[in-house]
């Protein structure tokens, strides 16, 4: 039996006990502290700023959490950004047992398995969409659902939330497996939702009485090839036409060589969904940002179960960078349309080994404030010393020519300054997120380790400084820090992705 290691509660040096005494938070309730001082002028609206104070907020999912006595019902925790960055003193938790959210928590719902953020009702406050692909709808087992939590001056609110689902629930279809939200028609926001064999887009409007109404259910399954197994979504404006575009992520199967990654690009436009094509180099996970600072969003795709073209072992993992351009991602722009990365790429510390799963998680954001987005890559199956599957994260810098290994950083629990020690099955790097929570134009790194302490899970925060990511100021927290369910919660399995 593994012993539980203590988690530090914030970068301020206070212990978890001190924070717990200051604020008690239980699943099924939402608690916030006083709104930030009006003396701090708000920055332009971001993609994940739920209270519109100019600071980005972090969403951590625990899809295995026990809620109302139901194992695997799941919950999400929100940590609000501030001038001092992230901390656990201003936060909230939500589940299907939270008053105001439609439905009841049930065993295996997996609430939080997928998340997305955007201001879908155009009120200036970003909103959170949470998938529960294991939700039973009537007699349809694992039909799945998604819940929209709307932002406000006090943060996310359960009151007025909306539940989304397929018009006719289908058993085993797992609606809510993948989520993305954005402005896919320039002047119309939508939520794209993936199930096992379908893709939908839901549009919203606000009535004169302030009610958020779903105005359209648009089936998009025509964009998904029949032999394609979709698993996730990401979005960004890859062709710079002011309309967001969608990338459907997933996998396929060779006749004899096993699993390989796939990705399909679907272009948004002023008139709605337009062109689509398959990218050369795909996978089941992805994130978007501007790596080369040319104004076009780029899409970074992880294919952790794939063997690369050089014959390295299956499951070692591959990461592709598809550069945006006037014709979309992967189109040749100046003779360059993609990059290909593994642990065997020149300058990348490490060696490809079967089961490392390099690229199982990716995130894109500017760490050093130079305007080029960096990419953090998780390999939760990477061994650290004798600790199998302890997990590791790499951070590669952006540049005018794309990602570069100059100044590459490698992050695990092995440095003395990072809380904890690497242990078998921690899966550190199972989720990664680069987030500028203190508005200093430098994104810190957040890492989820859902296997920590035998599957309870945990999250690590490495703030960004003028010298880059700070190991010395790193801190960690888990569900227990937030007085949320701990056993088997897989806390940190998902960190709400940003699309741009």
ZAMARGU-4260 file (C-alpha; in steps of 0.2 Angstrom, whole numbers, plus 5000, padded with zeros to 4 digits):
<rodrens>
0) 5000/5000/5000 | 5007/5017/4995 | 5008/5030/5008 | 5000/5047/5004 | 5012/5062/5003
5) 5007/5079/5009 | 5002/5092/4996 | 5007/5110/4998 | 4992/5121/4996 | 4998/5137/4987
10) 5013/5146/4981 | 5012/5158/4997 | 5020/5145/5008 | 5004/5141/5018 | 5000/5123/5023
15) 4985/5114/5017 | 4979/5114/5035 | 4979/5133/5035 | 4970/5135/5019 | 4957/5122/5024
20) 4954/5131/5040 | 4952/5147/5030 | 4939/5140/5018 | 4928/5124/5019 | 4922/5118/5002
25) 4911/5103/4999 | 4905/5095/4983 | 4888/5101/4979 | 4892/5119/4984 | 4900/5134/4977
30) 4910/5146/4988 | 4919/5162/4982 | 4927/5176/4991 | 4926/5194/4988 | 4928/5200/4970
35) 4945/5207/4965 | 4948/5225/4969 | 4941/5237/4956 | 4958/5247/4957 | 4965/5233/4945
40) 4958/5237/4927 | 4952/5222/4918 | 4962/5216/4904 | 4953/5211/4887 | 4942/5196/4888
45) 4951/5179/4888 | 4945/5162/4883 | 4944/5155/4901 | 4941/5170/4912 | 4924/5166/4921
50) 4922/5182/4931 | 4930/5194/4918 | 4943/5201/4930 | 4956/5199/4917 | 4965/5184/4925
55) 4964/5167/4917 | 4956/5153/4928 | 4960/5135/4929 | 4948/5120/4928 | 4954/5103/4936
60) 4944/5088/4933 | 4942/5072/4944 | 4931/5061/4934 | 4934/5046/4945 | 4928/5056/4961
65) 4915/5048/4972 | 4900/5061/4974 | 4884/5058/4984 | 4891/5040/4987 | 4892/5036/4969
70) 4909/5030/4963 | 4915/5038/4947 | 4902/5051/4947 | 4915/5064/4945 | 4918/5083/4948
75) 4927/5098/4943 | 4936/5111/4953 | 4939/5129/4947 | 4954/5139/4954 | 4952/5158/4950
80) 4967/5168/4944 | 4973/5184/4952 | 4988/5196/4953 | 4997/5184/4963 | 4993/5169/4951
85) 4984/5153/4956 | 4980/5148/4974 | 4967/5137/4982 | 4960/5151/4992 | 4947/5156/4979
90) 4939/5141/4971 | 4923/5132/4968 | 4918/5114/4964 | 4904/5107/4954 | 4896/5090/4951
95) 4879/5083/4946 | 4874/5085/4964 | 4877/5103/4964 | 4861/5113/4967 | 4856/5121/4951
100) 4864/5108/4939 | 4851/5097/4931 | 4852/5078/4935 | 4859/5068/4949 | 4876/5061/4951
105) 4877/5042/4947 | 4890/5029/4947 | 4901/5030/4932 | 4895/5047/4925 | 4913/5053/4923
110) 4908/5071/4925 | 4923/5081/4920 | 4931/5068/4908 | 4931/5082/4895 | 4930/5101/4897
115) 4930/5117/4886 | 4928/5135/4888 | 4922/5150/4879 | 4910/5165/4880 | 4896/5156/4871
120) 4882/5168/4877 | 4892/5184/4873 | 4889/5192/4889 | 4908/5196/4893 | 4910/5181/4905
125) 4918/5165/4899 | 4908/5149/4901 | 4913/5131/4905 | 4906/5116/4896 | 4908/5099/4905
130) 4906/5082/4898 | 4899/5067/4907 | 4900/5053/4894 | 4896/5039/4906 | 4879/5047/4910
135) 4864/5036/4908 | 4849/5045/4900 | 4833/5035/4905 | 4836/5017/4899 | 4850/5022/4888
140) 4866/5017/4897 | 4881/5028/4894 | 4872/5039/4882 | 4881/5054/4889 | 4877/5072/4892
145) 4886/5089/4893 | 4882/5103/4905 | 4885/5122/4902 | 4890/5132/4917 | 4889/5151/4914
150) 4901/5164/4920 | 4897/5179/4930 | 4905/5193/4941 | 4906/5180/4955 | 4913/5167/4944
155) 4905/5151/4937 | 4887/5148/4943 | 4877/5132/4944 | 4861/5142/4943 | 4854/5143/4926
160) 4865/5130/4919 | 4860/5120/4904 | 4861/5102/4900 | 4865/5096/4882 | 4862/5079/4874
165) 4858/5070/4858 | 4840/5072/4852 | 4838/5053/4854 | 4849/5046/4867 | 4858/5031/4861
170) 4865/5018/4873 | 4884/5017/4873 | 4886/5033/4862 | 4895/5042/4876 | 4890/5060/4871
175) 4902/5073/4879 | 4918/5063/4875 | 4925/5078/4866 | 4921/5096/4868 | 4926/5113/4859
180) 4918/5130/4860 | 4921/5145/4849 | 4915/5157/4836 | 4914/5146/4821 | 4903/5158/4811
185) 4912/5174/4815 | 4897/5182/4824 | 4889/5166/4831 | 4896/5156/4845 | 4894/5137/4846
190) 4899/5122/4856 | 4905/5107/4847 | 4902/5090/4855 | 4908/5073/4851 | 4901/5056/4854
195) 4907/5039/4849 | 4900/5040/4832 | 4893/5058/4830 | 4898/5076/4830 | 4886/5090/4834
200) 4887/5109/4835 | 4875/5118/4847 | 4872/5137/4845 | 4866/5149/4859 | 4857/5165/4860
205) 4851/5176/4875 | 4833/5181/4875 | 4826/5198/4881 | 4823/5189/4898 | 4841/5184/4899
210) 4838/5166/4896 | 4851/5156/4887 | 4843/5146/4873 | 4849/5133/4862 | 4845/5139/4844
215) 4852/5125/4833 | 4857/5107/4833 | 4869/5105/4819 | 4875/5087/4815 | 4893/5087/4809
220) 4896/5069/4807 | 4898/5071/4788 | 4915/5078/4792 | 4921/5062/4801 | 4927/5047/4790
225) 4918/5030/4793 | 4934/5022/4798 | 4940/5036/4810 | 4938/5034/4829 | 4936/5052/4836
230) 4942/5055/4854 | 4944/5074/4856 | 4942/5091/4849 | 4953/5107/4848 | 4949/5124/4840
235) 4958/5140/4834 | 4958/5152/4819 | 4971/5143/4808 | 4967/5152/4792 | 4965/5170/4800
240) 4948/5173/4793 | 4941/5178/4810 | 4930/5162/4811 | 4936/5148/4823 | 4940/5131/4815
245) 4939/5114/4822 | 4951/5099/4823 | 4943/5082/4826 | 4956/5071/4834 | 4957/5052/4835
250) 4964/5036/4828 | 4963/5023/4815 | 4970/5005/4813 | 4982/4998/4800 | 4978/4981/4794
255) 4993/4973/4802 | 5003/4987/4810 | 4991/4992/4824 | 4985/5009/4830 | 4990/5026/4822
260) 4984/5044/4825 | 4972/5054/4814 | 4965/5071/4813 | 4952/5080/4802 | 4952/5099/4800
265) 4935/5107/4798 | 4935/5126/4793 | 4923/5138/4800 | 4918/5153/4790 | 4906/5168/4790
270) 4893/5157/4783 | 4896/5142/4794 | 4905/5126/4792 | 4915/5125/4775 | 4930/5115/4769
275) 4937/5100/4778 | 4952/5088/4775 | 4963/5076/4784 | 4979/5081/4791 | 4995/5072/4787
280) 5000/5067/4805 | 4986/5065/4818 | 4982/5058/4835 | 4969/5057/4849 | 4974/5073/4858
285) 4978/5091/4853 | 4980/5109/4858 | 4981/5126/4848 | 4992/5142/4849 | 5004/5152/4838
290) 5021/5144/4839 | 5029/5154/4826 | 5020/5171/4830 | 5014/5173/4812 | 4996/5177/4817
295) 4989/5160/4812 | 4985/5148/4825 | 4995/5131/4824 | 4988/5114/4830 | 4999/5103/4840
300) 4994/5085/4839 | 4999/5071/4851 | 4999/5052/4845 | 5005/5043/4861 | 5001/5025/4855
305) 5009/5027/4838 | 5026/5020/4832 | 5035/5034/4822 | 5041/5032/4804 | 5059/5028/4809
310) 5053/5012/4816 | 5054/5016/4835 | 5043/5005/4846 | 5024/5006/4847 | 5018/5017/4861
315) 5034/5028/4862 | 5024/5042/4855 | 5025/5056/4842 | 5020/5074/4842 | 5016/5084/4826
320) 5015/5103/4824 | 5004/5108/4809 | 5007/5127/4805 | 4992/5138/4801 | 4991/5147/4785
325) 4979/5155/4773 | 4973/5138/4768 | 4972/5131/4785 | 4984/5120/4795 | 4996/5109/4787
330) 4995/5119/4771 | 5012/5123/4764 | 5017/5141/4770 | 5035/5146/4764 | 5039/5127/4761
335) 5035/5122/4779 | 5019/5114/4784 | 5023/5103/4799 | 5036/5097/4812 | 5038/5080/4819
340) 5044/5077/4837 | 5049/5061/4847 | 5061/5058/4861 | 5074/5053/4848 | 5073/5070/4839
345) 5090/5079/4840 | 5091/5090/4855 | 5076/5082/4865 | 5082/5074/4881 | 5077/5056/4883
350) 5076/5040/4873 | 5060/5032/4864 | 5054/5017/4873 | 5038/5007/4871 | 5025/5013/4883
355) 5032/5031/4886 | 5017/5038/4878 | 5026/5054/4873 | 5012/5066/4867 | 4998/5059/4878
360) 4995/5077/4883 | 5000/5094/4875 | 4997/5112/4879 | 5002/5128/4870 | 5005/5146/4877
365) 5019/5159/4879 | 5030/5155/4894 | 5044/5168/4892 | 5034/5183/4886 | 5043/5184/4869
370) 5027/5182/4859 | 5031/5164/4853 | 5020/5151/4861 | 5029/5136/4869 | 5023/5118/4869
375) 5022/5107/4884 | 5022/5088/4881 | 5017/5075/4893 | 5023/5057/4893 | 5014/5049/4908
380) 5022/5032/4904 | 5040/5038/4905 | 5050/5029/4918 | 5060/5040/4930 | 5074/5030/4937
385) 5067/5014/4944 | 5050/5021/4945 | 5040/5014/4930 | 5026/5025/4923 | 5031/5039/4935
390) 5029/5052/4920 | 5039/5067/4913 | 5035/5083/4904 | 5045/5092/4891 | 5043/5111/4887
395) 5049/5116/4869 | 5051/5134/4865 | 5043/5143/4850 | 5052/5153/4837 | 5050/5160/4820
400) 5054/5143/4812 | 5043/5133/4824 | 5047/5123/4839 | 5066/5123/4844 | 5075/5113/4857
405) 5086/5128/4862 | 5082/5130/4881 | 5071/5114/4882 | 5065/5111/4899 | 5062/5093/4907
410) 5050/5092/4922 | 5047/5078/4933 | 5045/5075/4952 | 5064/5071/4953 | 5071/5089/4955
415) 5073/5092/4974 | 5063/5108/4973 | 5047/5100/4965 | 5036/5093/4979 | 5036/5074/4980
420) 5046/5060/4973 | 5043/5050/4957 | 5034/5034/4960 | 5027/5019/4950 | 5011/5023/4941
425) 5010/5042/4946 | 5007/5046/4927 | 5014/5064/4930 | 5011/5073/4914 | 4994/5064/4910
430) 4987/5081/4909 | 4997/5098/4905 | 4991/5116/4905 | 5001/5132/4901 | 4991/5146/4909
435) 4995/5165/4912 | 4985/5166/4928 | 4993/5182/4935 | 4992/5193/4918 | 5011/5195/4917
440) 5012/5189/4899 | 5021/5173/4905 | 5012/5156/4906 | 5016/5145/4921 | 5015/5126/4919
445) 5001/5115/4927 | 5004/5096/4927 | 4991/5083/4932 | 4996/5066/4939 | 4980/5056/4940
450) 4989/5040/4946 | 4997/5049/4961 | 4994/5040/4977 | 4986/5025/4969 | 4974/5034/4958
455) 4969/5048/4970 | 4978/5060/4959 | 4986/5077/4961 | 4991/5093/4952 | 5008/5103/4952
460) 5010/5121/4948 | 5026/5129/4942 | 5025/5148/4940 | 5034/5157/4926 | 5047/5170/4931
465) 5058/5181/4920 | 5070/5167/4920 | 5057/5154/4914 | 5048/5141/4924 | 5052/5141/4942
470) 5056/5124/4951 | 5059/5133/4967 | 5042/5141/4968 | 5033/5125/4963 | 5018/5119/4974
475) 5005/5105/4973 | 4987/5101/4978 | 4974/5088/4977 | 4956/5085/4981 | 4960/5084/4999
480) 4967/5101/4999 | 4950/5107/4992 | 4940/5096/5004 | 4933/5087/4989 | 4933/5068/4987
485) 4950/5060/4986 | 4950/5040/4985 | 4951/5035/4966 | 4946/5052/4960 | 4960/5053/4947
490) 4961/5072/4952 | 4970/5081/4938 | 4966/5069/4924 | 4960/5083/4914 | 4964/5102/4914
495) 4952/5113/4904 | 4960/5116/4887 | 4962/5133/4879 | 4959/5134/4860 | 4968/5150/4856
</rodrens>
